[in-house]
Amino acid sequence: MSPLFRRQPARPQTSEHSENHLVTLIRKPGCHLCDDAQLVVEKVCAELGVPWEGKDITEDRQLHDQYWEQIPVVLVDGRQHTFWRVNEERLRKALTDQYK
């Protein structure tokens, strides 16, 4: 597994958000939108202490067949949150709203 796609652990001093969510970034190598999306996912997840993982559609036929026209795709807890462009505030809201 590429270092770009390893699961990122939550920070030790996390809030309740990290215990309740997992963000998955579905991408492919050489995709500039995927690189941009990863920066947003890394930033928001690090700030909130939420773990995230990356999956490469070139290594998984099912993911390729399902998402090849939409990458990058962000899943929150296994459900599609967004595709193509990741909005930082929208992702943060999805990960924090249930606690307000």
C-alpha contacts under 8 A as a table, 3 or more apart, distances in Angstrom:
res1	aa1	res2	aa2	distance
1	M	5	F	6.63
1	M	6	R	6.81
2	S	5	F	5.39
2	S	6	R	6.69
3	P	6	R	5.40
4	L	54	G	7.26
5	F	53	E	6.28
5	F	54	G	4.24
5	F	55	K	6.08
5	F	56	D	7.42
6	R	53	E	6.01
6	R	54	G	6.28
7	R	51	P	7.11
7	R	52	W	5.67
7	R	53	E	4.08
7	R	54	G	6.59
8	Q	51	P	5.51
8	Q	52	W	5.40
8	Q	53	E	6.17
9	P	50	V	7.74
9	P	51	P	5.16
9	P	52	W	7.31
10	A	14	T	6.85
10	A	18	S	6.39
10	A	45	C	7.87
10	A	46	A	7.14
10	A	49	G	4.69
10	A	50	V	5.34
10	A	51	P	4.85
11	R	14	T	5.69
11	R	46	A	7.18
11	R	49	G	5.25
11	R	50	V	7.92
12	P	49	G	7.94
13	Q	49	G	7.70
14	T	17	H	7.43
14	T	18	S	6.30
14	T	48	L	7.03
14	T	49	G	4.97
14	T	50	V	7.84
15	S	18	S	6.21
15	S	19	E	7.83
15	S	48	L	7.01
15	S	49	G	6.66
16	E	19	E	5.61
16	E	20	N	6.89
17	H	20	N	5.45
17	H	21	H	6.35
17	H	48	L	6.64
17	H	49	G	6.89
17	H	50	V	6.14
17	H	95	L	6.79
17	H	96	T	6.77
18	S	21	H	5.75
18	S	22	L	7.62
18	S	48	L	7.08
18	S	49	G	5.26
18	S	50	V	4.07
18	S	51	P	6.35
19	E	50	V	7.54
21	H	50	V	6.37
21	H	51	P	7.26
21	H	76	V	6.86
21	H	77	D	5.69
21	H	95	L	7.13
22	L	50	V	6.52
22	L	51	P	5.48
22	L	52	W	5.53
22	L	53	E	7.69
22	L	76	V	5.91
22	L	77	D	5.10
22	L	78	G	7.72
23	V	41	V	7.81
23	V	45	C	7.92
23	V	50	V	7.48
23	V	51	P	6.51
23	V	52	W	4.49
23	V	53	E	6.42
23	V	74	V	6.92
23	V	75	L	5.67
23	V	76	V	4.68
23	V	77	D	6.22
23	V	78	G	7.76
24	T	52	W	5.57
24	T	53	E	4.91
24	T	54	G	5.65
24	T	55	K	7.20
24	T	74	V	5.66
24	T	75	L	4.97
24	T	76	V	6.46
24	T	77	D	7.74
24	T	78	G	7.37
25	L	37	A	7.92
25	L	38	Q	7.13
25	L	41	V	7.71
25	L	52	W	7.52
25	L	53	E	6.27
25	L	54	G	4.70
25	L	55	K	6.16
25	L	72	P	6.89
25	L	73	V	5.88
25	L	74	V	4.73
25	L	75	L	6.51
26	I	54	G	5.88
26	I	55	K	4.79
26	I	56	D	5.95
26	I	57	I	6.69
26	I	63	L	7.93
26	I	71	I	6.59
26	I	72	P	5.61
26	I	73	V	5.07
26	I	74	V	6.29
26	I	75	L	7.93
27	R	31	C	7.48
27	R	34	C	5.62
27	R	54	G	7.27
27	R	55	K	6.22
27	R	56	D	5.15
27	R	57	I	6.04
27	R	71	I	5.65
27	R	72	P	4.87
27	R	73	V	6.80
28	K	31	C	6.05
28	K	34	C	7.01
28	K	55	K	7.99
28	K	56	D	5.06
28	K	57	I	5.68
28	K	58	T	6.34
28	K	71	I	7.62
28	K	72	P	7.71
29	P	34	C	8.00
29	P	56	D	7.46
31	C	34	C	5.13
31	C	35	D	6.43
32	H	35	D	5.00
32	H	36	D	6.28
33	L	36	D	5.04
33	L	37	A	6.07
33	L	71	I	7.92
33	L	72	P	6.57
33	L	84	W	6.56
33	L	85	R	6.85
34	C	37	A	4.96
34	C	38	Q	6.08
34	C	71	I	6.99
34	C	72	P	5.02
34	C	84	W	7.78
35	D	38	Q	5.14
35	D	39	L	6.48
36	D	39	L	5.31
36	D	40	V	6.67
36	D	85	R	7.93
37	A	40	V	5.24
37	A	41	V	6.19
37	A	72	P	6.87
37	A	84	W	7.97
37	A	85	R	6.47
37	A	86	V	5.52
38	Q	41	V	5.01
38	Q	42	E	5.91
39	L	42	E	5.20
39	L	43	K	6.13
40	V	43	K	5.17
40	V	44	V	6.13
40	V	86	V	6.83
40	V	87	N	7.63
40	V	88	E	5.95
41	V	44	V	5.40
41	V	45	C	5.86
41	V	52	W	7.67
41	V	86	V	7.93
41	V	88	E	7.72
42	E	45	C	5.34
42	E	46	A	5.89
42	E	52	W	7.71
43	K	46	A	5.25
43	K	47	E	6.19
44	V	47	E	5.18
44	V	48	L	6.23
44	V	88	E	6.83
44	V	91	L	7.41
44	V	92	R	6.22
45	C	48	L	5.18
45	C	49	G	5.56
45	C	50	V	4.66
45	C	51	P	6.34
45	C	52	W	6.89
46	A	49	G	5.04
46	A	50	V	6.53
46	A	51	P	7.92
47	E	50	V	7.92
56	D	59	E	5.55
56	D	60	D	6.80
57	I	60	D	5.18
57	I	61	R	6.82
57	I	63	L	5.41
57	I	64	H	4.66
57	I	67	Y	7.83
57	I	68	W	7.29
58	T	61	R	7.10
58	T	64	H	6.62
60	D	63	L	5.45
60	D	64	H	6.18
61	R	64	H	4.95
61	R	65	D	6.09
62	Q	65	D	5.20
62	Q	66	Q	6.16
63	L	66	Q	5.10
63	L	67	Y	5.81
63	L	68	W	7.51
64	H	67	Y	5.45
64	H	68	W	4.99
65	D	68	W	6.07
67	Y	70	Q	5.26
67	Y	71	I	6.14
67	Y	73	V	7.30
68	W	71	I	5.94
70	Q	73	V	6.29
70	Q	83	F	5.70
70	Q	84	W	6.03
71	I	83	F	6.06
71	I	84	W	5.67
72	P	83	F	5.47
72	P	84	W	5.11
72	P	85	R	7.36
73	V	80	Q	7.19
73	V	81	H	7.64
73	V	82	T	5.86
73	V	83	F	4.20
73	V	84	W	6.47
74	V	80	Q	6.07
74	V	81	H	5.52
74	V	82	T	5.35
74	V	83	F	6.13
74	V	86	V	7.65
75	L	78	G	5.29
75	L	79	R	5.02
75	L	80	Q	4.32
75	L	81	H	5.09
75	L	82	T	7.14
76	V	79	R	5.38
76	V	80	Q	6.42
76	V	81	H	5.92
76	V	94	A	7.98
76	V	95	L	7.97
80	Q	83	F	7.99
81	H	91	L	7.88
82	T	85	R	7.35
82	T	86	V	6.56
83	F	86	V	6.78
86	V	90	R	7.98
86	V	91	L	7.39
87	N	90	R	5.34
87	N	91	L	6.24
88	E	91	L	5.29
88	E	92	R	6.17
89	E	92	R	5.05
89	E	93	K	6.04
90	R	93	K	5.06
90	R	94	A	6.21
91	L	94	A	5.09
91	L	95	L	6.35
92	R	95	L	5.19
92	R	96	T	6.19
93	K	96	T	5.17
93	K	97	D	5.46
94	A	97	D	5.90
94	A	98	Q	7.96
95	L	98	Q	7.55
96	T	99	Y	5.86
96	T	100	K	7.35
97	D	100	K	5.54
